[in-house]
Amino acid sequence: LYEELIVDVEQMSPEAAKYVRARPWMTPDLMRKWGVGWIPGNGRSLFRKNYLVYTHRNQQGEVLSYSGRDLQFEKKWQTWLKEGRPEGKDPSKYC
């Protein structure tokens, strides 16, 4: 999966590009090195659409797991609040 991660902000969704640009230390080289990037959610990945994915490795550099941040969380959170905070439907920021 980490080979498919997009690290060029010009190829990312507007939300992903905004998130990365707000973090100047998050350069393409650093993102490649640490296995961080945007996944478009094209049906071939484990993650839903528009997540920033983080690769977790062991000391030998082998991939152990992935986690992701929903780049649409803030929008989903505001919608949830406006709907009166329906129980069991609160949005998840991470997966």
N, CA, C and O atoms as a CHARMM CRD file, in Angstrom:
* protein
*
  380
    1    1 LEU  N      0.82400  -1.20000   0.00000 PROA 1      0.00000
    2    1 LEU  CA     0.00000   0.00000   0.00000 PROA 1      0.00000
    3    1 LEU  C      0.86400   1.25800   0.00000 PROA 1      0.00000
    4    1 LEU  O      0.55200   2.22200  -0.69900 PROA 1      0.00000
    5    2 TYR  N      1.95700   1.25600   0.78500 PROA 2      0.00000
    6    2 TYR  CA     2.75100   2.48100   0.89300 PROA 2      0.00000
    7    2 TYR  C      3.35600   2.90000  -0.43200 PROA 2      0.00000
    8    2 TYR  O      3.67600   4.07500  -0.61400 PROA 2      0.00000
    9    3 GLU  N      3.52200   1.96300  -1.37000 PROA 3      0.00000
   10    3 GLU  CA     4.04100   2.32000  -2.68700 PROA 3      0.00000
   11    3 GLU  C      3.03600   3.15100  -3.48200 PROA 3      0.00000
   12    3 GLU  O      3.41500   3.86500  -4.41100 PROA 3      0.00000
   13    4 GLU  N      1.76500   3.06100  -3.12200 PROA 4      0.00000
   14    4 GLU  CA     0.70500   3.77500  -3.83500 PROA 4      0.00000
   15    4 GLU  C      0.42100   5.16200  -3.25400 PROA 4      0.00000
   16    4 GLU  O     -0.35800   5.92200  -3.83000 PROA 4      0.00000
   17    5 LEU  N      1.03300   5.49500  -2.14200 PROA 5      0.00000
   18    5 LEU  CA     0.74700   6.77200  -1.49300 PROA 5      0.00000
   19    5 LEU  C      1.23500   7.93800  -2.34100 PROA 5      0.00000
   20    5 LEU  O      2.34600   7.91300  -2.87100 PROA 5      0.00000
   21    6 ILE  N      0.41300   8.93300  -2.45900 PROA 6      0.00000
   22    6 ILE  CA     0.74300  10.12100  -3.25000 PROA 6      0.00000
   23    6 ILE  C      1.34800  11.16000  -2.31000 PROA 6      0.00000
   24    6 ILE  O      0.76000  11.50300  -1.28400 PROA 6      0.00000
   25    7 VAL  N      2.53700  11.65900  -2.67700 PROA 7      0.00000
   26    7 VAL  CA     3.23700  12.63800  -1.83600 PROA 7      0.00000
   27    7 VAL  C      3.34800  14.00300  -2.50800 PROA 7      0.00000
   28    7 VAL  O      3.81700  14.95400  -1.88300 PROA 7      0.00000
   29    8 ASP  N      2.93600  14.11800  -3.74400 PROA 8      0.00000
   30    8 ASP  CA     2.97400  15.38500  -4.48300 PROA 8      0.00000
   31    8 ASP  C      1.64000  16.10800  -4.28800 PROA 8      0.00000
   32    8 ASP  O      0.59600  15.60400  -4.70000 PROA 8      0.00000
   33    9 VAL  N      1.67200  17.29200  -3.65900 PROA 9      0.00000
   34    9 VAL  CA     0.42400  18.00700  -3.36200 PROA 9      0.00000
   35    9 VAL  C     -0.36800  18.35600  -4.61600 PROA 9      0.00000
   36    9 VAL  O     -1.58800  18.51300  -4.55200 PROA 9      0.00000
   37   10 GLU  N      0.30100  18.47700  -5.74000 PROA 10     0.00000
   38   10 GLU  CA    -0.39600  18.79900  -6.99300 PROA 10     0.00000
   39   10 GLU  C     -1.30300  17.65100  -7.44500 PROA 10     0.00000
   40   10 GLU  O     -2.22700  17.86700  -8.22900 PROA 10     0.00000
   41   11 GLN  N     -1.04700  16.44400  -6.96100 PROA 11     0.00000
   42   11 GLN  CA    -1.84300  15.27500  -7.34100 PROA 11     0.00000
   43   11 GLN  C     -2.87300  14.89500  -6.28000 PROA 11     0.00000
   44   11 GLN  O     -3.64600  13.95700  -6.47100 PROA 11     0.00000
   45   12 MET  N     -2.88600  15.61700  -5.17300 PROA 12     0.00000
   46   12 MET  CA    -3.78500  15.30600  -4.05900 PROA 12     0.00000
   47   12 MET  C     -5.12300  16.01600  -4.20400 PROA 12     0.00000
   48   12 MET  O     -5.27400  16.94700  -4.99500 PROA 12     0.00000
   49   13 SER  N     -6.08100  15.55400  -3.42300 PROA 13     0.00000
   50   13 SER  CA    -7.36700  16.24800  -3.34700 PROA 13     0.00000
   51   13 SER  C     -7.13800  17.61900  -2.71400 PROA 13     0.00000
   52   13 SER  O     -6.11300  17.83400  -2.06700 PROA 13     0.00000
   53   14 PRO  N     -8.07200  18.54000  -2.89100 PROA 14     0.00000
   54   14 PRO  CA    -7.91300  19.85700  -2.25800 PROA 14     0.00000
   55   14 PRO  C     -7.74000  19.76900  -0.73600 PROA 14     0.00000
   56   14 PRO  O     -6.93900  20.50800  -0.16400 PROA 14     0.00000
   57   15 GLU  N     -8.48300  18.87200  -0.07800 PROA 15     0.00000
   58   15 GLU  CA    -8.36800  18.72900   1.37400 PROA 15     0.00000
   59   15 GLU  C     -6.98900  18.21900   1.77100 PROA 15     0.00000
   60   15 GLU  O     -6.38800  18.71600   2.72400 PROA 15     0.00000
   61   16 ALA  N     -6.49000  17.23000   1.04000 PROA 16     0.00000
   62   16 ALA  CA    -5.17400  16.65800   1.34700 PROA 16     0.00000
   63   16 ALA  C     -4.07500  17.68200   1.10600 PROA 16     0.00000
   64   16 ALA  O     -3.16400  17.82700   1.92200 PROA 16     0.00000
   65   17 ALA  N     -4.16000  18.38600  -0.00400 PROA 17     0.00000
   66   17 ALA  CA    -3.14700  19.39800  -0.31900 PROA 17     0.00000
   67   17 ALA  C     -3.13700  20.49400   0.74600 PROA 17     0.00000
   68   17 ALA  O     -2.06800  20.94200   1.16200 PROA 17     0.00000
   69   18 LYS  N     -4.30600  20.92500   1.18500 PROA 18     0.00000
   70   18 LYS  CA    -4.39700  21.95900   2.22500 PROA 18     0.00000
   71   18 LYS  C     -3.77300  21.47000   3.53000 PROA 18     0.00000
   72   18 LYS  O     -3.03000  22.20400   4.18100 PROA 18     0.00000
   73   19 TYR  N     -4.07500  20.23700   3.90600 PROA 19     0.00000
   74   19 TYR  CA    -3.54000  19.65100   5.14000 PROA 19     0.00000
   75   19 TYR  C     -2.01600  19.58900   5.09300 PROA 19     0.00000
   76   19 TYR  O     -1.34900  19.96300   6.05800 PROA 19     0.00000
   77   20 VAL  N     -1.46500  19.12100   3.98200 PROA 20     0.00000
   78   20 VAL  CA    -0.01100  18.98200   3.84700 PROA 20     0.00000
   79   20 VAL  C      0.65700  20.35300   3.76400 PROA 20     0.00000
   80   20 VAL  O      1.69300  20.57300   4.39200 PROA 20     0.00000
   81   21 ARG  N      0.08400  21.26100   3.00900 PROA 21     0.00000
   82   21 ARG  CA     0.67700  22.60700   2.87900 PROA 21     0.00000
   83   21 ARG  C      0.70600  23.35100   4.21600 PROA 21     0.00000
   84   21 ARG  O      1.57700  24.19300   4.43700 PROA 21     0.00000
   85   22 ALA  N     -0.23000  23.04900   5.09800 PROA 22     0.00000
   86   22 ALA  CA    -0.26600  23.68800   6.41600 PROA 22     0.00000
   87   22 ALA  C      0.83500  23.16300   7.33500 PROA 22     0.00000
   88   22 ALA  O      1.03800  23.68400   8.43200 PROA 22     0.00000
   89   23 ARG  N      1.53600  22.13900   6.88700 PROA 23     0.00000
   90   23 ARG  CA     2.62700  21.53100   7.65300 PROA 23     0.00000
   91   23 ARG  C      3.89000  21.57300   6.79900 PROA 23     0.00000
   92   23 ARG  O      4.20100  20.59600   6.11700 PROA 23     0.00000
   93   24 PRO  N      4.62500  22.68600   6.82600 PROA 24     0.00000
   94   24 PRO  CA     5.76800  22.87200   5.93000 PROA 24     0.00000
   95   24 PRO  C      6.85400  21.81000   6.07000 PROA 24     0.00000
   96   24 PRO  O      7.62300  21.59200   5.13400 PROA 24     0.00000
   97   25 TRP  N      6.92800  21.15900   7.20100 PROA 25     0.00000
   98   25 TRP  CA     7.91800  20.09700   7.38500 PROA 25     0.00000
   99   25 TRP  C      7.54300  18.82900   6.62500 PROA 25     0.00000
  100   25 TRP  O      8.38000  17.94300   6.44800 PROA 25     0.00000
  101   26 MET  N      6.29900  18.73600   6.17700 PROA 26     0.00000
  102   26 MET  CA     5.81200  17.54200   5.49400 PROA 26     0.00000
  103   26 MET  C      6.18200  17.61600   4.00700 PROA 26     0.00000
  104   26 MET  O      5.32800  17.85000   3.15300 PROA 26     0.00000
  105   27 THR  N      7.45600  17.41400   3.72100 PROA 27     0.00000
  106   27 THR  CA     7.95700  17.47900   2.34700 PROA 27     0.00000
  107   27 THR  C      7.75800  16.13600   1.65100 PROA 27     0.00000
  108   27 THR  O      7.60700  15.11700   2.32500 PROA 27     0.00000
  109   28 PRO  N      7.75400  16.11000   0.31900 PROA 28     0.00000
  110   28 PRO  CA     7.63600  14.83500  -0.38600 PROA 28     0.00000
  111   28 PRO  C      8.72000  13.83100   0.01900 PROA 28     0.00000
  112   28 PRO  O      8.43900  12.64000   0.15700 PROA 28     0.00000
  113   29 ASP  N      9.95300  14.30400   0.20900 PROA 29     0.00000
  114   29 ASP  CA    11.03100  13.38900   0.60600 PROA 29     0.00000
  115   29 ASP  C     10.76900  12.77500   1.97900 PROA 29     0.00000
  116   29 ASP  O     10.93500  11.57000   2.16900 PROA 29     0.00000
  117   30 LEU  N     10.36000  13.61000   2.93500 PROA 30     0.00000
  118   30 LEU  CA    10.06300  13.10000   4.26700 PROA 30     0.00000
  119   30 LEU  C      8.87300  12.14200   4.22300 PROA 30     0.00000
  120   30 LEU  O      8.88400  11.10000   4.87900 PROA 30     0.00000
  121   31 MET  N      7.86000  12.49500   3.45500 PROA 31     0.00000
  122   31 MET  CA     6.67800  11.64000   3.35900 PROA 31     0.00000
  123   31 MET  C      7.03800  10.28300   2.76100 PROA 31     0.00000
  124   31 MET  O      6.55900   9.25200   3.23300 PROA 31     0.00000
  125   32 ARG  N      7.88000  10.27600   1.72500 PROA 32     0.00000
  126   32 ARG  CA     8.33400   9.00900   1.14000 PROA 32     0.00000
  127   32 ARG  C      9.11600   8.19300   2.16900 PROA 32     0.00000
  128   32 ARG  O      8.88800   6.99500   2.33400 PROA 32     0.00000
  129   33 LYS  N     10.03900   8.86300   2.85300 PROA 33     0.00000
  130   33 LYS  CA    10.89700   8.18500   3.83500 PROA 33     0.00000
  131   33 LYS  C     10.07600   7.51000   4.93200 PROA 33     0.00000
  132   33 LYS  O     10.36800   6.37800   5.31800 PROA 33     0.00000
  133   34 TRP  N      9.05700   8.19500   5.43300 PROA 34     0.00000
  134   34 TRP  CA     8.27100   7.69100   6.54600 PROA 34     0.00000
  135   34 TRP  C      6.99000   6.97700   6.11600 PROA 34     0.00000
  136   34 TRP  O      6.23300   6.51500   6.97000 PROA 34     0.00000
  137   35 GLY  N      6.73700   6.87800   4.82600 PROA 35     0.00000
  138   35 GLY  CA     5.55400   6.16400   4.36400 PROA 35     0.00000
  139   35 GLY  C      4.26200   6.88500   4.67300 PROA 35     0.00000
  140   35 GLY  O      3.27800   6.27100   5.08500 PROA 35     0.00000
  141   36 VAL  N      4.27000   8.19400   4.47400 PROA 36     0.00000
  142   36 VAL  CA     3.07900   9.01400   4.70100 PROA 36     0.00000
  143   36 VAL  C      2.62000   9.53700   3.35000 PROA 36     0.00000
  144   36 VAL  O      3.44200   9.93900   2.52500 PROA 36     0.00000
  145   37 GLY  N      1.31800   9.53500   3.11900 PROA 37     0.00000
  146   37 GLY  CA     0.82400  10.08300   1.86700 PROA 37     0.00000
  147   37 GLY  C     -0.68200   9.98700   1.75500 PROA 37     0.00000
  148   37 GLY  O     -1.35700   9.39900   2.59900 PROA 37     0.00000
  149   38 TRP  N     -1.18000  10.57300   0.70600 PROA 38     0.00000
  150   38 TRP  CA    -2.62200  10.59100   0.44600 PROA 38     0.00000
  151   38 TRP  C     -2.99900   9.36100  -0.36400 PROA 38     0.00000
  152   38 TRP  O     -2.28200   8.95500  -1.27800 PROA 38     0.00000
  153   39 ILE  N     -4.12000   8.78500  -0.01800 PROA 39     0.00000
  154   39 ILE  CA    -4.64100   7.64900  -0.78100 PROA 39     0.00000
  155   39 ILE  C     -5.98200   8.08800  -1.36900 PROA 39     0.00000
  156   39 ILE  O     -6.87500   8.51200  -0.63600 PROA 39     0.00000
  157   40 PRO  N     -6.12000   7.98700  -2.68700 PROA 40     0.00000
  158   40 PRO  CA    -7.33700   8.50900  -3.31600 PROA 40     0.00000
  159   40 PRO  C     -8.59500   7.70400  -3.02400 PROA 40     0.00000
  160   40 PRO  O     -9.69700   8.20600  -3.24200 PROA 40     0.00000
  161   41 GLY  N     -8.47000   6.48800  -2.54500 PROA 41     0.00000
  162   41 GLY  CA    -9.66600   5.69200  -2.27400 PROA 41     0.00000
  163   41 GLY  C    -10.35500   5.28500  -3.55400 PROA 41     0.00000
  164   41 GLY  O    -11.55500   5.50200  -3.72600 PROA 41     0.00000
  165   42 ASN  N     -9.59400   4.69400  -4.44600 PROA 42     0.00000
  166   42 ASN  CA   -10.10900   4.32000  -5.76000 PROA 42     0.00000
  167   42 ASN  C    -10.70300   2.91900  -5.79500 PROA 42     0.00000
  168   42 ASN  O    -10.94600   2.37900  -6.87400 PROA 42     0.00000
  169   43 GLY  N    -10.93700   2.33100  -4.64000 PROA 43     0.00000
  170   43 GLY  CA   -11.50700   0.99500  -4.59300 PROA 43     0.00000
  171   43 GLY  C    -10.46400  -0.09900  -4.48800 PROA 43     0.00000
  172   43 GLY  O    -10.79800  -1.24500  -4.18400 PROA 43     0.00000
  173   44 ARG  N     -9.20200   0.23600  -4.73400 PROA 44     0.00000
  174   44 ARG  CA    -8.14300  -0.76300  -4.65200 PROA 44     0.00000
  175   44 ARG  C     -7.44300  -0.73500  -3.29900 PROA 44     0.00000
  176   44 ARG  O     -6.60000  -1.58800  -3.02300 PROA 44     0.00000
  177   45 SER  N     -7.77800   0.22100  -2.46500 PROA 45     0.00000
  178   45 SER  CA    -7.06200   0.36600  -1.20300 PROA 45     0.00000
  179   45 SER  C     -7.92600  -0.08900  -0.03100 PROA 45     0.00000
  180   45 SER  O     -9.13300  -0.29600  -0.15800 PROA 45     0.00000
  181   46 LEU  N     -7.26400  -0.23500   1.11100 PROA 46     0.00000
  182   46 LEU  CA    -7.95900  -0.60800   2.33600 PROA 46     0.00000
  183   46 LEU  C     -8.68200   0.57400   2.95800 PROA 46     0.00000
  184   46 LEU  O     -9.58600   0.39900   3.77600 PROA 46     0.00000
  185   47 PHE  N     -8.28400   1.76900   2.57000 PROA 47     0.00000
  186   47 PHE  CA    -8.82900   2.97200   3.18300 PROA 47     0.00000
  187   47 PHE  C     -9.93400   3.57400   2.33500 PROA 47     0.00000
  188   47 PHE  O     -9.99100   3.40600   1.11700 PROA 47     0.00000
  189   48 ARG  N    -10.80500   4.27800   3.03100 PROA 48     0.00000
  190   48 ARG  CA   -11.85400   5.00500   2.32800 PROA 48     0.00000
  191   48 ARG  C    -11.25700   6.19200   1.60800 PROA 48     0.00000
  192   48 ARG  O    -10.07400   6.50400   1.74100 PROA 48     0.00000
  193   49 LYS  N    -12.09800   6.83300   0.85400 PROA 49     0.00000
  194   49 LYS  CA   -11.66400   7.97700   0.05500 PROA 49     0.00000
  195   49 LYS  C    -11.15900   9.12700   0.92100 PROA 49     0.00000
  196   49 LYS  O    -11.72600   9.44900   1.96500 PROA 49     0.00000
  197   50 ASN  N    -10.08100   9.72500   0.44900 PROA 50     0.00000
  198   50 ASN  CA    -9.55300  10.97700   0.98600 PROA 50     0.00000
  199   50 ASN  C     -8.98200  10.85400   2.39700 PROA 50     0.00000
  200   50 ASN  O     -9.34100  11.62300   3.29000 PROA 50     0.00000
  201   51 TYR  N     -8.10600   9.89600   2.58800 PROA 51     0.00000
  202   51 TYR  CA    -7.40200   9.72500   3.85500 PROA 51     0.00000
  203   51 TYR  C     -5.92500  10.01100   3.67200 PROA 51     0.00000
  204   51 TYR  O     -5.34600   9.70600   2.62900 PROA 51     0.00000
  205   52 LEU  N     -5.31900  10.59900   4.69300 PROA 52     0.00000
  206   52 LEU  CA    -3.87400  10.69500   4.74700 PROA 52     0.00000
  207   52 LEU  C     -3.42700   9.46700   5.53200 PROA 52     0.00000
  208   52 LEU  O     -3.86700   9.24800   6.66000 PROA 52     0.00000
  209   53 VAL  N     -2.55500   8.67500   4.93200 PROA 53     0.00000
  210   53 VAL  CA    -2.17200   7.38200   5.49000 PROA 53     0.00000
  211   53 VAL  C     -0.76900   7.45400   6.08100 PROA 53     0.00000
  212   53 VAL  O      0.13200   8.07900   5.52100 PROA 53     0.00000
  213   54 TYR  N     -0.60900   6.80000   7.22300 PROA 54     0.00000
  214   54 TYR  CA     0.68000   6.69600   7.91000 PROA 54     0.00000
  215   54 TYR  C      1.07200   5.22400   7.97300 PROA 54     0.00000
  216   54 TYR  O      0.27400   4.37900   8.37700 PROA 54     0.00000
  217   55 THR  N      2.30900   4.92300   7.57000 PROA 55     0.00000
  218   55 THR  CA     2.82800   3.56000   7.60500 PROA 55     0.00000
  219   55 THR  C      3.58500   3.36200   8.91600 PROA 55     0.00000
  220   55 THR  O      4.39500   4.20400   9.30500 PROA 55     0.00000
  221   56 HSD  N      3.32000   2.25600   9.58800 PROA 56     0.00000
  222   56 HSD  CA     4.00600   1.93100  10.84400 PROA 56     0.00000
  223   56 HSD  C      4.92500   0.73800  10.59100 PROA 56     0.00000
  224   56 HSD  O      4.48500  -0.30500  10.10700 PROA 56     0.00000
  225   57 ARG  N      6.19900   0.90300  10.92300 PROA 57     0.00000
  226   57 ARG  CA     7.20100  -0.13800  10.66500 PROA 57     0.00000
  227   57 ARG  C      7.86200  -0.59600  11.96500 PROA 57     0.00000
  228   57 ARG  O      7.85600   0.11100  12.97300 PROA 57     0.00000
  229   58 ASN  N      8.43000  -1.80400  11.90900 PROA 58     0.00000
  230   58 ASN  CA     9.20900  -2.28300  13.04700 PROA 58     0.00000
  231   58 ASN  C     10.65600  -1.82300  12.89900 PROA 58     0.00000
  232   58 ASN  O     10.97500  -1.08400  11.96800 PROA 58     0.00000
  233   59 GLN  N     11.52700  -2.24700  13.79900 PROA 59     0.00000
  234   59 GLN  CA    12.92200  -1.80300  13.77900 PROA 59     0.00000
  235   59 GLN  C     13.67600  -2.28500  12.54900 PROA 59     0.00000
  236   59 GLN  O     14.69400  -1.70200  12.17900 PROA 59     0.00000
  237   60 GLN  N     13.18900  -3.33500  11.91900 PROA 60     0.00000
  238   60 GLN  CA    13.82000  -3.84100  10.70300 PROA 60     0.00000
  239   60 GLN  C     13.29300  -3.15300   9.44700 PROA 60     0.00000
  240   60 GLN  O     13.74500  -3.45000   8.34100 PROA 60     0.00000
  241   61 GLY  N     12.34800  -2.24500   9.61000 PROA 61     0.00000
  242   61 GLY  CA    11.79300  -1.52500   8.47500 PROA 61     0.00000
  243   61 GLY  C     10.63000  -2.22200   7.80200 PROA 61     0.00000
  244   61 GLY  O     10.14000  -1.76100   6.77100 PROA 61     0.00000
  245   62 GLU  N     10.18300  -3.32700   8.37200 PROA 62     0.00000
  246   62 GLU  CA     9.05000  -4.05700   7.80100 PROA 62     0.00000
  247   62 GLU  C      7.74200  -3.37400   8.20000 PROA 62     0.00000
  248   62 GLU  O      7.59300  -2.89000   9.32200 PROA 62     0.00000
  249   63 VAL  N      6.80800  -3.34700   7.26400 PROA 63     0.00000
  250   63 VAL  CA     5.51700  -2.71000   7.53200 PROA 63     0.00000
  251   63 VAL  C      4.72200  -3.56500   8.51100 PROA 63     0.00000
  252   63 VAL  O      4.51000  -4.75700   8.28800 PROA 63     0.00000
  253   64 LEU  N      4.28900  -2.93900   9.59200 PROA 64     0.00000
  254   64 LEU  CA     3.46300  -3.61200  10.58900 PROA 64     0.00000
  255   64 LEU  C      1.98900  -3.29800  10.40000 PROA 64     0.00000
  256   64 LEU  O      1.13800  -4.18600  10.46200 PROA 64     0.00000
  257   65 SER  N      1.69700  -2.02400  10.16800 PROA 65     0.00000
  258   65 SER  CA     0.30000  -1.61100  10.03900 PROA 65     0.00000
  259   65 SER  C      0.23000  -0.23400   9.39900 PROA 65     0.00000
  260   65 SER  O      1.24100   0.41300   9.12600 PROA 65     0.00000
  261   66 TYR  N     -0.99800   0.18000   9.17500 PROA 66     0.00000
  262   66 TYR  CA    -1.27200   1.50800   8.63200 PROA 66     0.00000
  263   66 TYR  C     -2.33700   2.16500   9.49600 PROA 66     0.00000
  264   66 TYR  O     -3.16100   1.49000  10.11300 PROA 66     0.00000
  265   67 SER  N     -2.30500   3.46700   9.53000 PROA 67     0.00000
  266   67 SER  CA    -3.40500   4.22100  10.12500 PROA 67     0.00000
  267   67 SER  C     -3.70200   5.37300   9.17800 PROA 67     0.00000
  268   67 SER  O     -2.88100   5.72200   8.33000 PROA 67     0.00000
  269   68 GLY  N     -4.86200   5.94900   9.33000 PROA 68     0.00000
  270   68 GLY  CA    -5.22400   7.02900   8.42800 PROA 68     0.00000
  271   68 GLY  C     -6.02500   8.10500   9.12800 PROA 68     0.00000
  272   68 GLY  O     -6.70400   7.85600  10.12300 PROA 68     0.00000
  273   69 ARG  N     -5.93000   9.29800   8.58800 PROA 69     0.00000
  274   69 ARG  CA    -6.69000  10.43800   9.09900 PROA 69     0.00000
  275   69 ARG  C     -7.68100  10.86900   8.03500 PROA 69     0.00000
  276   69 ARG  O     -7.31600  11.12100   6.88600 PROA 69     0.00000
  277   70 ASP  N     -8.94100  10.95000   8.43800 PROA 70     0.00000
  278   70 ASP  CA    -9.99700  11.37900   7.52600 PROA 70     0.00000
  279   70 ASP  C     -9.85800  12.87600   7.28800 PROA 70     0.00000
  280   70 ASP  O    -10.03700  13.67500   8.20700 PROA 70     0.00000
  281   71 LEU  N     -9.54200  13.25200   6.06900 PROA 71     0.00000
  282   71 LEU  CA    -9.32500  14.65800   5.74700 PROA 71     0.00000
  283   71 LEU  C    -10.62900  15.44500   5.63600 PROA 71     0.00000
  284   71 LEU  O    -10.60700  16.66600   5.47900 PROA 71     0.00000
  285   72 GLN  N    -11.75000  14.75800   5.71600 PROA 72     0.00000
  286   72 GLN  CA   -13.04600  15.43200   5.70600 PROA 72     0.00000
  287   72 GLN  C    -13.69100  15.42600   7.08900 PROA 72     0.00000
  288   72 GLN  O    -14.87800  15.71800   7.23400 PROA 72     0.00000
  289   73 PHE  N    -12.88900  15.08900   8.10800 PROA 73     0.00000
  290   73 PHE  CA   -13.42500  14.96600   9.46200 PROA 73     0.00000
  291   73 PHE  C    -14.11000  16.23900   9.94700 PROA 73     0.00000
  292   73 PHE  O    -15.22300  16.17600  10.46800 PROA 73     0.00000
  293   74 GLU  N    -13.46600  17.38600   9.78500 PROA 74     0.00000
  294   74 GLU  CA   -14.03600  18.63000  10.30400 PROA 74     0.00000
  295   74 GLU  C    -15.41200  18.90800   9.69900 PROA 74     0.00000
  296   74 GLU  O    -16.33300  19.33400  10.39700 PROA 74     0.00000
  297   75 LYS  N    -15.53900  18.66600   8.41300 PROA 75     0.00000
  298   75 LYS  CA   -16.83000  18.86200   7.73500 PROA 75     0.00000
  299   75 LYS  C    -17.87000  17.87800   8.29000 PROA 75     0.00000
  300   75 LYS  O    -19.00600  18.26100   8.56900 PROA 75     0.00000
  301   76 LYS  N    -17.47600  16.62300   8.44500 PROA 76     0.00000
  302   76 LYS  CA   -18.38700  15.60700   8.98400 PROA 76     0.00000
  303   76 LYS  C    -18.77000  15.93100  10.42800 PROA 76     0.00000
  304   76 LYS  O    -19.91300  15.72200  10.83600 PROA 76     0.00000
  305   77 TRP  N    -17.80500  16.44200  11.19800 PROA 77     0.00000
  306   77 TRP  CA   -18.06000  16.80100  12.59300 PROA 77     0.00000
  307   77 TRP  C    -19.09500  17.91700  12.68100 PROA 77     0.00000
  308   77 TRP  O    -20.01700  17.84200  13.49300 PROA 77     0.00000
  309   78 GLN  N    -18.95400  18.94300  11.86100 PROA 78     0.00000
  310   78 GLN  CA   -19.90700  20.05200  11.86500 PROA 78     0.00000
  311   78 GLN  C    -21.30200  19.57700  11.46800 PROA 78     0.00000
  312   78 GLN  O    -22.29500  20.00700  12.05500 PROA 78     0.00000
  313   79 THR  N    -21.38100  18.69900  10.48300 PROA 79     0.00000
  314   79 THR  CA   -22.67100  18.14000  10.07100 PROA 79     0.00000
  315   79 THR  C    -23.29400  17.35600  11.21600 PROA 79     0.00000
  316   79 THR  O    -24.49000  17.47900  11.48200 PROA 79     0.00000
  317   80 TRP  N    -22.48700  16.55500  11.88900 PROA 80     0.00000
  318   80 TRP  CA   -22.96000  15.76200  13.01900 PROA 80     0.00000
  319   80 TRP  C    -23.50700  16.66000  14.12900 PROA 80     0.00000
  320   80 TRP  O    -24.55100  16.36900  14.71300 PROA 80     0.00000
  321   81 LEU  N    -22.79500  17.75400  14.41600 PROA 81     0.00000
  322   81 LEU  CA   -23.26000  18.69000  15.44000 PROA 81     0.00000
  323   81 LEU  C    -24.58800  19.33200  15.03900 PROA 81     0.00000
  324   81 LEU  O    -25.49400  19.46600  15.86200 PROA 81     0.00000
  325   82 LYS  N    -24.69700  19.72600  13.77300 PROA 82     0.00000
  326   82 LYS  CA   -25.92500  20.36800  13.28800 PROA 82     0.00000
  327   82 LYS  C    -27.11500  19.42100  13.31800 PROA 82     0.00000
  328   82 LYS  O    -28.26000  19.85200  13.45600 PROA 82     0.00000
  329   83 GLU  N    -26.83400  18.11900  13.18800 PROA 83     0.00000
  330   83 GLU  CA   -27.90700  17.12300  13.20400 PROA 83     0.00000
  331   83 GLU  C    -28.31100  16.73800  14.62200 PROA 83     0.00000
  332   83 GLU  O    -29.12400  15.83200  14.80700 PROA 83     0.00000
  333   84 GLY  N    -27.75900  17.40600  15.61400 PROA 84     0.00000
  334   84 GLY  CA   -28.13400  17.14500  16.99700 PROA 84     0.00000
  335   84 GLY  C    -27.36000  16.02000  17.65300 PROA 84     0.00000
  336   84 GLY  O    -27.82600  15.44600  18.63800 PROA 84     0.00000
  337   85 ARG  N    -26.20600  15.69700  17.13800 PROA 85     0.00000
  338   85 ARG  CA   -25.33000  14.65800  17.69400 PROA 85     0.00000
  339   85 ARG  C    -26.01500  13.30100  17.80400 PROA 85     0.00000
  340   85 ARG  O    -26.08900  12.74100  18.89800 PROA 85     0.00000
  341   86 PRO  N    -26.51400  12.76300  16.70300 PROA 86     0.00000
  342   86 PRO  CA   -27.17800  11.46200  16.78100 PROA 86     0.00000
  343   86 PRO  C    -26.24200  10.39100  17.34800 PROA 86     0.00000
  344   86 PRO  O    -25.09900  10.24600  16.91400 PROA 86     0.00000
  345   87 GLU  N    -26.75100   9.66000  18.31600 PROA 87     0.00000
  346   87 GLU  CA   -25.94900   8.64700  18.99700 PROA 87     0.00000
  347   87 GLU  C    -25.51000   7.54300  18.03200 PROA 87     0.00000
  348   87 GLU  O    -26.29300   7.05900  17.21500 PROA 87     0.00000
  349   88 GLY  N    -24.25800   7.16700  18.14900 PROA 88     0.00000
  350   88 GLY  CA   -23.72500   6.09400  17.31800 PROA 88     0.00000
  351   88 GLY  C    -23.32400   6.52400  15.92400 PROA 88     0.00000
  352   88 GLY  O    -22.87000   5.69900  15.13200 PROA 88     0.00000
  353   89 LYS  N    -23.48200   7.79800  15.60600 PROA 89     0.00000
  354   89 LYS  CA   -23.15000   8.27200  14.26200 PROA 89     0.00000
  355   89 LYS  C    -22.06200   9.33500  14.28000 PROA 89     0.00000
  356   89 LYS  O    -21.87500  10.05300  13.29800 PROA 89     0.00000
  357   90 ASP  N    -21.33700   9.43800  15.40800 PROA 90     0.00000
  358   90 ASP  CA   -20.28400  10.44700  15.47000 PROA 90     0.00000
  359   90 ASP  C    -19.14200  10.05600  14.53500 PROA 90     0.00000
  360   90 ASP  O    -18.75400   8.88900  14.48300 PROA 90     0.00000
  361   91 PRO  N    -18.61200  11.01600  13.80500 PROA 91     0.00000
  362   91 PRO  CA   -17.57200  10.71600  12.81700 PROA 91     0.00000
  363   91 PRO  C    -16.25000  10.35200  13.48600 PROA 91     0.00000
  364   91 PRO  O    -15.94100  10.82100  14.58100 PROA 91     0.00000
  365   92 SER  N    -15.49500   9.52400  12.82000 PROA 92     0.00000
  366   92 SER  CA   -14.19200   9.10100  13.31900 PROA 92     0.00000
  367   92 SER  C    -13.09900   9.88000  12.60000 PROA 92     0.00000
  368   92 SER  O    -13.10000   9.97700  11.37200 PROA 92     0.00000
  369   93 LYS  N    -12.17200  10.43200  13.36500 PROA 93     0.00000
  370   93 LYS  CA   -11.08900  11.21500  12.78600 PROA 93     0.00000
  371   93 LYS  C     -9.98300  10.31600  12.23700 PROA 93     0.00000
  372   93 LYS  O     -9.32900  10.65300  11.25100 PROA 93     0.00000
  373   94 TYR  N     -9.78400   9.17900  12.87900 PROA 94     0.00000
  374   94 TYR  CA    -8.70200   8.26200  12.49800 PROA 94     0.00000
  375   94 TYR  C     -9.24800   6.85700  12.27400 PROA 94     0.00000
  376   94 TYR  O    -10.28100   6.47200  12.82400 PROA 94     0.00000
  377   95 CYS  N     -8.53400   6.11800  11.46300 PROA 95     0.00000
  378   95 CYS  CA    -8.87300   4.70200  11.31200 PROA 95     0.00000
  379   95 CYS  C     -7.60900   3.88900  11.37700 PROA 95     0.00000
  380   95 CYS  O     -7.65700   2.66400  11.27200 PROA 95     0.00000
